[in-house]
Structure formats: C-alpha cells, structure tokens
Amino acid sequence: AALAPADFAGLLEYAPELVLLGTGAAQRFPDPRLTGGLAAAGIAVDVMDTRAACRTFNILISEDRRVVAALLIE
C-alpha cells in the first residue's frame, strides 16, 4: 500500500524533535507532501535505509533525544 500524509500525522503525538524514516534496503526519499505536516510542526525528518535508521535510533535514544523511527520493512 502507498504511504499517505496521514501515516505520518500520528507521529506528532509523540512530540519528537526528529523522525527517522527507514525506507527498506535502500535509501529512497519520499514525496515531500508525505512529511510536510512534520516539517510544518518544526520536526526534522531524516531519511535513510532501515538498518541505518535502527542504528541511529539506538544512538539518539541513548543520548535522551526525542526521536521516533518510522521503519519500512521489505
């Protein structure tokens, strides 16, 4: 199924400073309209492959950062 902006809107309730978007085995940048609501709320979105997103999430959480990971699994 294709992603929609509403798929990302639910992340706002966690009040993250950063959302890590893991896009599967390869880094693929989403249409900016998908994450526009996050950007409008001042939340940064970092796009990377899912393995890198998991590693980065663990590092940032250990630093007590407000981070959420949205992971696509292939």
TITI-716439 format. One line per field, with one value per residue (C-alpha): residue number from 1; z, x, y; residue in three letters. Coordinates in Angstrom, 3 decimals, decimal comma, always signed. Example, Ala and Ser with C-alpha at 12.3 -4.5 7.8 and 13.67 -1.06 7.14 Angstrom:
// TITI-716439
k 1 / 2 .
Z +7,800 / +7,140 .
X +12,300 / +13,670 .
Y -4,500 / -1,060 .
r ALA / SER .
// end
This chain:
// TITI-716439
k 1 / 2 / 3 / 4 / 5 / 6 / 7 / 8 / 9 / 10 / 11 / 12 / 13 / 14 / 15 / 16 / 17 / 18 / 19 / 20 / 21 / 22 / 23 / 24 / 25 / 26 / 27 / 28 / 29 / 30 / 31 / 32 / 33 / 34 / 35 / 36 / 37 / 38 / 39 / 40 / 41 / 42 / 43 / 44 / 45 / 46 / 47 / 48 / 49 / 50 / 51 / 52 / 53 / 54 / 55 / 56 / 57 / 58 / 59 / 60 / 61 / 62 / 63 / 64 / 65 / 66 / 67 / 68 / 69 / 70 / 71 / 72 / 73 / 74 .
Z +0,000 / -0,739 / +2,083 / +2,779 / +4,855 / +7,492 / +8,072 / +9,424 / +11,233 / +14,118 / +14,924 / +16,082 / +19,332 / +20,451 / +20,114 / +18,625 / +17,658 / +14,898 / +12,886 / +11,352 / +8,229 / +7,333 / +3,723 / +3,491 / +1,981 / +0,073 / +0,837 / -1,044 / -0,489 / -0,122 / -1,819 / +0,397 / +0,721 / +2,830 / +5,582 / +5,142 / +8,312 / +10,348 / +8,790 / +9,419 / +13,098 / +13,207 / +13,314 / +11,327 / +9,126 / +8,353 / +5,575 / +5,407 / +4,812 / +7,590 / +9,029 / +9,381 / +10,882 / +13,569 / +14,448 / +14,530 / +16,667 / +19,287 / +19,443 / +19,742 / +22,371 / +24,446 / +24,363 / +25,656 / +22,394 / +21,476 / +18,397 / +16,638 / +13,980 / +11,149 / +9,531 / +6,253 / +6,180 / +2,888 .
X +0,000 / +1,164 / +2,034 / -0,156 / +0,376 / -1,991 / +0,501 / +2,947 / +0,439 / +0,169 / +3,840 / +3,050 / +1,522 / +4,977 / +6,361 / +9,671 / +12,435 / +13,410 / +11,745 / +13,996 / +12,434 / +13,889 / +12,999 / +13,885 / +17,066 / +17,872 / +17,542 / +14,560 / +13,350 / +9,568 / +7,446 / +7,789 / +3,997 / +4,102 / +6,195 / +5,081 / +2,987 / +6,038 / +8,113 / +5,326 / +5,418 / +9,180 / +10,081 / +13,119 / +12,868 / +16,000 / +15,692 / +17,985 / +17,854 / +16,122 / +19,284 / +20,907 / +17,706 / +17,720 / +21,367 / +20,827 / +17,696 / +19,614 / +22,380 / +19,990 / +17,809 / +20,931 / +21,547 / +17,987 / +16,926 / +13,235 / +13,323 / +10,796 / +11,593 / +9,185 / +10,507 / +9,550 / +10,325 / +10,870 .
Y +0,000 / +3,514 / +5,876 / +8,900 / +12,075 / +10,649 / +7,825 / +10,401 / +12,632 / +10,160 / +10,710 / +14,257 / +12,961 / +11,790 / +15,348 / +14,230 / +16,612 / +14,186 / +11,431 / +8,806 / +7,336 / +3,948 / +3,178 / -0,511 / -1,931 / +1,264 / +4,948 / +6,394 / +9,925 / +10,266 / +12,878 / +15,998 / +16,159 / +12,980 / +14,545 / +18,158 / +18,084 / +17,136 / +19,905 / +22,416 / +21,416 / +22,050 / +18,352 / +17,269 / +14,179 / +12,181 / +9,582 / +6,557 / +2,821 / +0,893 / -0,688 / +2,734 / +4,144 / +1,432 / +2,088 / +5,844 / +5,463 / +3,476 / +6,068 / +9,017 / +7,320 / +6,609 / +10,377 / +11,018 / +12,643 / +12,869 / +10,671 / +8,448 / +5,850 / +5,066 / +1,904 / +0,269 / -3,447 / -5,239 .
r ALA / ALA / LEU / ALA / PRO / ALA / ASP / PHE / ALA / GLY / LEU / LEU / GLU / TYR / ALA / PRO / GLU / LEU / VAL / LEU / LEU / GLY / THR / GLY / ALA / ALA / GLN / ARG / PHE / PRO / ASP / PRO / ARG / LEU / THR / GLY / GLY / LEU / ALA / ALA / ALA / GLY / ILE / ALA / VAL / ASP / VAL / MET / ASP / THR / ARG / ALA / ALA / CYS / ARG / THR / PHE / ASN / ILE / LEU / ILE / SER / GLU / ASP / ARG / ARG / VAL / VAL / ALA / ALA / LEU / LEU / ILE / GLU .
// end
